[in-house]
Amino acid sequence: MAEDQEWRPDPASRIYVYVQIAEHIADQIRAGSLPVGARLASEPDLAAHYGVGINTLRRAIRELRERGIADTVPAKGTYVIAMPESSTGG
């Protein structure tokens, strides 16, 4: 994740910030930086990493869950549960 430390969502983009974050995390999974079974950083840590509010980050995590890529276990964290499909649109 070292080379991704400078990546930030573009608030001027026509794509919602939470979608940009979800897609960035999905890209990390595709690249193997976050393998299936990996635990994501905590929500506050991810929010700080991406420079967004906690609610925006939570919406990004919800997007990953809706895509079937991640699952959240209460009091345990959010885990990668599947490899995302190729980013061809949406």
C-alpha positions as CSV (number, residue, x, y, z in Angstrom):
1,M,0.0,0.0,0.0
2,A,3.1,2.2,0.1
3,E,2.6,3.6,-3.4
4,D,-1.1,4.2,-2.6
5,Q,-0.4,6.5,0.4
6,E,-0.7,9.6,-1.8
7,W,-3.9,8.5,-3.6
8,R,-7.0,10.6,-2.6
9,P,-10.5,10.6,-4.1
10,D,-11.2,13.5,-6.4
11,P,-14.0,15.6,-5.0
12,A,-14.4,17.4,-8.3
13,S,-15.1,14.1,-10.1
14,R,-18.5,13.3,-11.4
15,I,-18.1,9.9,-9.6
16,Y,-19.2,10.0,-5.9
17,V,-16.3,10.0,-3.5
18,Y,-17.5,6.8,-1.8
19,V,-17.6,5.0,-5.1
20,Q,-14.0,6.2,-5.9
21,I,-12.9,4.8,-2.6
22,A,-14.7,1.5,-3.0
23,E,-13.2,1.1,-6.5
24,H,-9.7,1.9,-5.2
25,I,-10.0,-0.8,-2.5
26,A,-11.4,-3.2,-5.2
27,D,-8.3,-2.4,-7.3
28,Q,-6.1,-3.2,-4.4
29,I,-7.8,-6.6,-4.1
30,R,-7.4,-7.3,-7.8
31,A,-3.8,-6.4,-7.6
32,G,-3.2,-8.8,-4.7
33,S,-2.4,-6.1,-2.1
34,L,-5.5,-7.2,-0.2
35,P,-6.0,-10.9,-0.7
36,V,-9.2,-12.7,0.1
37,G,-9.4,-13.2,3.8
38,A,-7.5,-10.0,4.6
39,R,-8.8,-7.6,7.2
40,L,-9.2,-4.0,6.1
41,A,-7.9,-1.3,8.4
42,S,-10.4,0.2,10.9
43,E,-13.0,2.7,9.6
44,P,-11.3,5.6,11.4
45,D,-7.9,4.7,10.0
46,L,-9.3,4.3,6.5
47,A,-11.2,7.6,6.7
48,A,-8.0,9.4,7.8
49,H,-6.0,7.6,5.1
50,Y,-8.4,8.7,2.3
51,G,-9.0,12.2,3.9
52,V,-12.7,11.7,4.1
53,G,-15.3,11.7,6.9
54,I,-16.3,8.5,8.6
55,N,-19.8,8.5,7.0
56,T,-18.3,8.6,3.5
57,L,-15.9,5.8,4.4
58,R,-18.8,3.7,5.8
59,R,-20.7,4.3,2.6
60,A,-17.7,3.0,0.6
61,I,-17.5,-0.1,2.8
62,R,-21.3,-0.6,2.3
63,E,-20.7,-0.4,-1.4
64,L,-18.1,-3.2,-1.1
65,R,-20.5,-5.3,0.9
66,E,-23.3,-4.8,-1.7
67,R,-20.8,-5.9,-4.5
68,G,-20.1,-9.1,-2.5
69,I,-16.5,-8.2,-2.1
70,A,-16.3,-7.6,1.6
71,D,-18.2,-8.5,4.8
72,T,-18.2,-6.8,8.2
73,V,-18.2,-8.8,11.4
74,P,-19.4,-6.7,14.3
75,A,-16.6,-5.9,16.8
76,K,-14.1,-7.8,14.5
77,G,-13.7,-5.7,11.4
78,T,-14.3,-5.8,7.6
79,Y,-12.8,-8.7,5.6
80,V,-12.2,-9.3,1.9
81,I,-14.5,-12.3,1.0
82,A,-14.3,-12.4,-2.8
83,M,-12.2,-11.2,-5.8
84,P,-14.0,-8.3,-7.5
85,E,-15.0,-8.6,-11.1
86,S,-13.1,-6.5,-13.6
87,S,-13.9,-2.8,-13.5
88,T,-15.7,-2.4,-16.8
89,G,-18.3,0.1,-15.7
90,G,-20.3,1.2,-12.8
